[in-house]
Amino acid sequence: MAFRRIRDLREDADLTQTELSKHLNLTKRSYSHYENGTRNITPDVIISIADFYDVSIDYLFERTDNKKVNR
């Protein structure tokens, strides 16, 4: 499963894969695999990405178009 939204959010924030992977404590290659859907993304990584961008996990999984977490 490709995560188009994590790529879009990264690009909107003007970050490179290398910059974001450093923040997430991943290799650039691992992050690239997640973004391209060639490796399954782990729950802890998806949570870290959602927290970094302050968006809901449902938004990242394209279950909603609402970026914010409903609390």
Backbone as XML, in Angstrom:
<?xml version="1.0"?>
<chain id="A" units="angstrom">
  <residue number="1" name="MET">
    <atom name="N" x="0.847" y="-1.181" z="0.000"/>
    <atom name="CA" x="0.000" y="0.000" z="0.000"/>
    <atom name="C" x="0.890" y="1.242" z="0.000"/>
  </residue>
  <residue number="2" name="ALA">
    <atom name="N" x="0.775" y="2.037" z="-1.019"/>
    <atom name="CA" x="1.531" y="3.288" z="-1.099"/>
    <atom name="C" x="0.837" y="4.347" z="-0.243"/>
  </residue>
  <residue number="3" name="PHE">
    <atom name="N" x="1.633" y="5.129" z="0.426"/>
    <atom name="CA" x="1.094" y="6.194" z="1.264"/>
    <atom name="C" x="1.306" y="7.525" z="0.572"/>
  </residue>
  <residue number="4" name="ARG">
    <atom name="N" x="0.413" y="7.832" z="-0.338"/>
    <atom name="CA" x="0.491" y="9.072" z="-1.102"/>
    <atom name="C" x="0.462" y="10.287" z="-0.175"/>
  </residue>
  <residue number="5" name="ARG">
    <atom name="N" x="-0.300" y="10.184" z="0.881"/>
    <atom name="CA" x="-0.442" y="11.346" z="1.751"/>
    <atom name="C" x="0.816" y="11.648" z="2.546"/>
  </residue>
  <residue number="6" name="ILE">
    <atom name="N" x="1.586" y="10.640" z="2.923"/>
    <atom name="CA" x="2.810" y="10.972" z="3.649"/>
    <atom name="C" x="3.809" y="11.659" z="2.714"/>
  </residue>
  <residue number="7" name="ARG">
    <atom name="N" x="3.783" y="11.277" z="1.459"/>
    <atom name="CA" x="4.639" y="11.965" z="0.481"/>
    <atom name="C" x="4.147" y="13.396" z="0.286"/>
  </residue>
  <residue number="8" name="ASP">
    <atom name="N" x="2.830" y="13.562" z="0.115"/>
    <atom name="CA" x="2.270" y="14.897" z="-0.093"/>
    <atom name="C" x="2.547" y="15.816" z="1.097"/>
  </residue>
  <residue number="9" name="LEU">
    <atom name="N" x="2.373" y="15.301" z="2.312"/>
    <atom name="CA" x="2.642" y="16.115" z="3.498"/>
    <atom name="C" x="4.116" y="16.501" z="3.577"/>
  </residue>
  <residue number="10" name="ARG">
    <atom name="N" x="4.978" y="15.555" z="3.269"/>
    <atom name="CA" x="6.417" y="15.842" z="3.289"/>
    <atom name="C" x="6.768" y="16.922" z="2.272"/>
  </residue>
  <residue number="11" name="GLU">
    <atom name="N" x="6.245" y="16.781" z="1.066"/>
    <atom name="CA" x="6.523" y="17.767" z="0.028"/>
    <atom name="C" x="5.929" y="19.128" z="0.372"/>
  </residue>
  <residue number="12" name="ASP">
    <atom name="N" x="4.723" y="19.144" z="0.943"/>
    <atom name="CA" x="4.101" y="20.413" z="1.348"/>
    <atom name="C" x="4.924" y="21.124" z="2.423"/>
  </residue>
  <residue number="13" name="ALA">
    <atom name="N" x="5.615" y="20.333" z="3.250"/>
    <atom name="CA" x="6.456" y="20.908" z="4.307"/>
    <atom name="C" x="7.861" y="21.224" z="3.804"/>
  </residue>
  <residue number="14" name="ASP">
    <atom name="N" x="8.089" y="21.032" z="2.505"/>
    <atom name="CA" x="9.405" y="21.271" z="1.895"/>
    <atom name="C" x="10.523" y="20.495" z="2.585"/>
  </residue>
  <residue number="15" name="LEU">
    <atom name="N" x="10.228" y="19.225" z="2.896"/>
    <atom name="CA" x="11.219" y="18.345" z="3.507"/>
    <atom name="C" x="11.665" y="17.295" z="2.502"/>
  </residue>
  <residue number="16" name="THR">
    <atom name="N" x="12.908" y="16.884" z="2.621"/>
    <atom name="CA" x="13.382" y="15.760" z="1.818"/>
    <atom name="C" x="13.117" y="14.470" z="2.587"/>
  </residue>
  <residue number="17" name="GLN">
    <atom name="N" x="13.201" y="13.364" z="1.891"/>
    <atom name="CA" x="13.067" y="12.073" z="2.573"/>
    <atom name="C" x="14.162" y="11.923" z="3.628"/>
  </residue>
  <residue number="18" name="THR">
    <atom name="N" x="15.337" y="12.408" z="3.332"/>
    <atom name="CA" x="16.450" y="12.311" z="4.281"/>
    <atom name="C" x="16.148" y="13.100" z="5.555"/>
  </residue>
  <residue number="19" name="GLU">
    <atom name="N" x="15.632" y="14.316" z="5.403"/>
    <atom name="CA" x="15.325" y="15.146" z="6.567"/>
    <atom name="C" x="14.262" y="14.497" z="7.437"/>
  </residue>
  <residue number="20" name="LEU">
    <atom name="N" x="13.207" y="14.003" z="6.815"/>
    <atom name="CA" x="12.135" y="13.394" z="7.600"/>
    <atom name="C" x="12.586" y="12.084" z="8.221"/>
  </residue>
  <residue number="21" name="SER">
    <atom name="N" x="13.346" y="11.293" z="7.491"/>
    <atom name="CA" x="13.801" y="10.015" z="8.042"/>
    <atom name="C" x="14.688" y="10.240" z="9.271"/>
  </residue>
  <residue number="22" name="LYS">
    <atom name="N" x="15.498" y="11.307" z="9.270"/>
    <atom name="CA" x="16.313" y="11.623" z="10.445"/>
    <atom name="C" x="15.436" y="11.941" z="11.643"/>
  </residue>
  <residue number="23" name="HIS">
    <atom name="N" x="14.376" y="12.717" z="11.414"/>
    <atom name="CA" x="13.462" y="13.054" z="12.510"/>
    <atom name="C" x="12.794" y="11.792" z="13.066"/>
  </residue>
  <residue number="24" name="LEU">
    <atom name="N" x="12.468" y="10.870" z="12.185"/>
    <atom name="CA" x="11.786" y="9.637" z="12.593"/>
    <atom name="C" x="12.755" y="8.557" z="13.068"/>
  </residue>
  <residue number="25" name="ASN">
    <atom name="N" x="14.041" y="8.853" z="13.011"/>
    <atom name="CA" x="15.067" y="7.908" z="13.417"/>
    <atom name="C" x="15.053" y="6.644" z="12.542"/>
  </residue>
  <residue number="26" name="LEU">
    <atom name="N" x="14.935" y="6.865" z="11.241"/>
    <atom name="CA" x="14.932" y="5.793" z="10.244"/>
    <atom name="C" x="16.009" y="6.076" z="9.219"/>
  </residue>
  <residue number="27" name="THR">
    <atom name="N" x="16.361" y="5.059" z="8.456"/>
    <atom name="CA" x="17.224" y="5.317" z="7.319"/>
    <atom name="C" x="16.363" y="5.922" z="6.212"/>
  </residue>
  <residue number="28" name="LYS">
    <atom name="N" x="17.002" y="6.657" z="5.331"/>
    <atom name="CA" x="16.279" y="7.234" z="4.190"/>
    <atom name="C" x="15.671" y="6.125" z="3.351"/>
  </residue>
  <residue number="29" name="ARG">
    <atom name="N" x="16.395" y="5.020" z="3.207"/>
    <atom name="CA" x="15.901" y="3.898" z="2.415"/>
    <atom name="C" x="14.625" y="3.292" z="3.015"/>
  </residue>
  <residue number="30" name="SER">
    <atom name="N" x="14.604" y="3.117" z="4.326"/>
    <atom name="CA" x="13.406" y="2.581" z="4.982"/>
    <atom name="C" x="12.211" y="3.508" z="4.767"/>
  </residue>
  <residue number="31" name="TYR">
    <atom name="N" x="12.460" y="4.814" z="4.982"/>
    <atom name="CA" x="11.368" y="5.759" z="4.790"/>
    <atom name="C" x="10.880" y="5.734" z="3.353"/>
  </residue>
  <residue number="32" name="SER">
    <atom name="N" x="11.773" y="5.675" z="2.406"/>
    <atom name="CA" x="11.401" y="5.630" z="0.988"/>
    <atom name="C" x="10.530" y="4.414" z="0.691"/>
  </residue>
  <residue number="33" name="HIS">
    <atom name="N" x="10.868" y="3.276" z="1.273"/>
    <atom name="CA" x="10.048" y="2.075" z="1.082"/>
    <atom name="C" x="8.628" y="2.292" z="1.616"/>
  </residue>
  <residue number="34" name="TYR">
    <atom name="N" x="8.513" y="2.934" z="2.768"/>
    <atom name="CA" x="7.181" y="3.209" z="3.324"/>
    <atom name="C" x="6.384" y="4.113" z="2.394"/>
  </residue>
  <residue number="35" name="GLU">
    <atom name="N" x="7.018" y="5.161" z="1.940"/>
    <atom name="CA" x="6.341" y="6.131" z="1.087"/>
    <atom name="C" x="5.899" y="5.507" z="-0.237"/>
  </residue>
  <residue number="36" name="ASN">
    <atom name="N" x="6.712" y="4.625" z="-0.775"/>
    <atom name="CA" x="6.404" y="3.983" z="-2.059"/>
    <atom name="C" x="5.538" y="2.741" z="-1.933"/>
  </residue>
  <residue number="37" name="GLY">
    <atom name="N" x="5.318" y="2.277" z="-0.719"/>
    <atom name="CA" x="4.480" y="1.107" z="-0.514"/>
    <atom name="C" x="5.182" y="-0.216" z="-0.783"/>
  </residue>
  <residue number="38" name="THR">
    <atom name="N" x="6.509" y="-0.207" z="-0.828"/>
    <atom name="CA" x="7.244" y="-1.458" z="-1.055"/>
    <atom name="C" x="7.565" y="-2.178" z="0.245"/>
  </residue>
  <residue number="39" name="ARG">
    <atom name="N" x="7.242" y="-1.557" z="1.368"/>
    <atom name="CA" x="7.391" y="-2.186" z="2.681"/>
    <atom name="C" x="6.223" y="-1.732" z="3.546"/>
  </residue>
  <residue number="40" name="ASN">
    <atom name="N" x="5.694" y="-2.648" z="4.347"/>
    <atom name="CA" x="4.599" y="-2.286" z="5.241"/>
    <atom name="C" x="5.108" y="-1.344" z="6.324"/>
  </residue>
  <residue number="41" name="ILE">
    <atom name="N" x="4.337" y="-0.308" z="6.544"/>
    <atom name="CA" x="4.707" y="0.679" z="7.555"/>
    <atom name="C" x="4.287" y="0.157" z="8.927"/>
  </residue>
  <residue number="42" name="THR">
    <atom name="N" x="5.155" y="0.335" z="9.904"/>
    <atom name="CA" x="4.872" y="-0.177" z="11.241"/>
    <atom name="C" x="3.990" y="0.808" z="12.006"/>
  </residue>
  <residue number="43" name="PRO">
    <atom name="N" x="3.224" y="0.305" z="12.965"/>
    <atom name="CA" x="2.347" y="1.205" z="13.726"/>
    <atom name="C" x="3.101" y="2.342" z="14.417"/>
  </residue>
  <residue number="44" name="ASP">
    <atom name="N" x="4.272" y="2.068" z="14.970"/>
    <atom name="CA" x="4.987" y="3.132" z="15.662"/>
    <atom name="C" x="5.448" y="4.222" z="14.698"/>
  </residue>
  <residue number="45" name="VAL">
    <atom name="N" x="5.787" y="3.857" z="13.477"/>
    <atom name="CA" x="6.206" y="4.853" z="12.483"/>
    <atom name="C" x="5.002" y="5.683" z="12.025"/>
  </residue>
  <residue number="46" name="ILE">
    <atom name="N" x="3.871" y="5.042" z="11.774"/>
    <atom name="CA" x="2.690" y="5.792" z="11.324"/>
    <atom name="C" x="2.229" y="6.759" z="12.422"/>
  </residue>
  <residue number="47" name="ILE">
    <atom name="N" x="2.340" y="6.349" z="13.667"/>
    <atom name="CA" x="1.980" y="7.229" z="14.781"/>
    <atom name="C" x="2.943" y="8.415" z="14.838"/>
  </residue>
  <residue number="48" name="SER">
    <atom name="N" x="4.235" y="8.150" z="14.654"/>
    <atom name="CA" x="5.225" y="9.231" z="14.665"/>
    <atom name="C" x="4.987" y="10.228" z="13.542"/>
  </residue>
  <residue number="49" name="ILE">
    <atom name="N" x="4.636" y="9.726" z="12.376"/>
    <atom name="CA" x="4.358" y="10.611" z="11.238"/>
    <atom name="C" x="3.112" y="11.449" z="11.513"/>
  </residue>
  <residue number="50" name="ALA">
    <atom name="N" x="2.063" y="10.811" z="12.029"/>
    <atom name="CA" x="0.833" y="11.544" z="12.350"/>
    <atom name="C" x="1.105" y="12.626" z="13.388"/>
  </residue>
  <residue number="51" name="ASP">
    <atom name="N" x="1.901" y="12.294" z="14.400"/>
    <atom name="CA" x="2.247" y="13.281" z="15.430"/>
    <atom name="C" x="3.094" y="14.416" z="14.851"/>
  </residue>
  <residue number="52" name="PHE">
    <atom name="N" x="4.038" y="14.081" z="13.990"/>
    <atom name="CA" x="4.909" y="15.088" z="13.394"/>
    <atom name="C" x="4.103" y="16.122" z="12.613"/>
  </residue>
  <residue number="53" name="TYR">
    <atom name="N" x="3.145" y="15.658" z="11.821"/>
    <atom name="CA" x="2.345" y="16.568" z="10.998"/>
    <atom name="C" x="1.062" y="17.031" z="11.683"/>
  </residue>
  <residue number="54" name="ASP">
    <atom name="N" x="0.792" y="16.510" z="12.877"/>
    <atom name="CA" x="-0.439" y="16.828" z="13.615"/>
    <atom name="C" x="-1.680" y="16.530" z="12.775"/>
  </residue>
  <residue number="55" name="VAL">
    <atom name="N" x="-1.703" y="15.309" z="12.242"/>
    <atom name="CA" x="-2.859" y="14.838" z="11.472"/>
    <atom name="C" x="-3.311" y="13.509" z="12.052"/>
  </residue>
  <residue number="56" name="SER">
    <atom name="N" x="-4.514" y="13.116" z="11.693"/>
    <atom name="CA" x="-5.040" y="11.844" z="12.182"/>
    <atom name="C" x="-4.467" y="10.682" z="11.375"/>
  </residue>
  <residue number="57" name="ILE">
    <atom name="N" x="-4.413" y="9.544" z="12.007"/>
    <atom name="CA" x="-3.984" y="8.331" z="11.317"/>
    <atom name="C" x="-4.981" y="7.984" z="10.221"/>
  </residue>
  <residue number="58" name="ASP">
    <atom name="N" x="-6.257" y="8.223" z="10.462"/>
    <atom name="CA" x="-7.268" y="7.977" z="9.426"/>
    <atom name="C" x="-6.991" y="8.819" z="8.186"/>
  </residue>
  <residue number="59" name="TYR">
    <atom name="N" x="-6.499" y="10.027" z="8.384"/>
    <atom name="CA" x="-6.149" y="10.864" z="7.230"/>
    <atom name="C" x="-5.004" y="10.230" z="6.449"/>
  </residue>
  <residue number="60" name="LEU">
    <atom name="N" x="-3.986" y="9.752" z="7.146"/>
    <atom name="CA" x="-2.851" y="9.129" z="6.470"/>
    <atom name="C" x="-3.265" y="7.888" z="5.690"/>
  </residue>
  <residue number="61" name="PHE">
    <atom name="N" x="-4.237" y="7.142" z="6.233"/>
    <atom name="CA" x="-4.727" y="5.929" z="5.571"/>
    <atom name="C" x="-5.841" y="6.216" z="4.560"/>
  </residue>
  <residue number="62" name="GLU">
    <atom name="N" x="-6.104" y="7.505" z="4.334"/>
    <atom name="CA" x="-7.129" y="7.957" z="3.381"/>
    <atom name="C" x="-8.530" y="7.454" z="3.721"/>
  </residue>
  <residue number="63" name="ARG">
    <atom name="N" x="-8.789" y="7.331" z="5.018"/>
    <atom name="CA" x="-10.137" y="6.963" z="5.465"/>
    <atom name="C" x="-10.999" y="8.197" z="5.667"/>
  </residue>
  <residue number="64" name="THR">
    <atom name="N" x="-10.354" y="9.363" z="5.683"/>
    <atom name="CA" x="-11.052" y="10.630" z="5.809"/>
    <atom name="C" x="-10.224" y="11.705" z="5.122"/>
  </residue>
  <residue number="65" name="ASP">
    <atom name="N" x="-10.883" y="12.786" z="4.755"/>
    <atom name="CA" x="-10.164" y="13.926" z="4.201"/>
    <atom name="C" x="-9.917" y="14.992" z="5.260"/>
  </residue>
  <residue number="66" name="ASN">
    <atom name="N" x="-10.392" y="14.751" z="6.482"/>
    <atom name="CA" x="-10.201" y="15.668" z="7.592"/>
    <atom name="C" x="-8.831" y="15.394" z="8.220"/>
  </residue>
  <residue number="67" name="LYS">
    <atom name="N" x="-7.934" y="16.367" z="8.130"/>
    <atom name="CA" x="-6.569" y="16.168" z="8.631"/>
    <atom name="C" x="-6.490" y="16.078" z="10.140"/>
  </residue>
  <residue number="68" name="LYS">
    <atom name="N" x="-7.304" y="16.821" z="10.826"/>
    <atom name="CA" x="-7.181" y="16.931" z="12.279"/>
    <atom name="C" x="-7.839" y="15.759" z="13.005"/>
  </residue>
  <residue number="69" name="VAL">
    <atom name="N" x="-7.274" y="15.472" z="14.162"/>
    <atom name="CA" x="-7.815" y="14.441" z="15.034"/>
    <atom name="C" x="-9.045" y="15.011" z="15.708"/>
  </residue>
  <residue number="70" name="ASN">
    <atom name="N" x="-10.114" y="14.238" z="15.722"/>
    <atom name="CA" x="-11.328" y="14.658" z="16.425"/>
    <atom name="C" x="-11.212" y="14.243" z="17.873"/>
  </residue>
  <residue number="71" name="ARG">
    <atom name="N" x="-11.010" y="15.240" z="18.742"/>
    <atom name="CA" x="-10.861" y="14.943" z="20.172"/>
    <atom name="C" x="-11.969" y="15.554" z="20.947"/>
  </residue>
</chain>
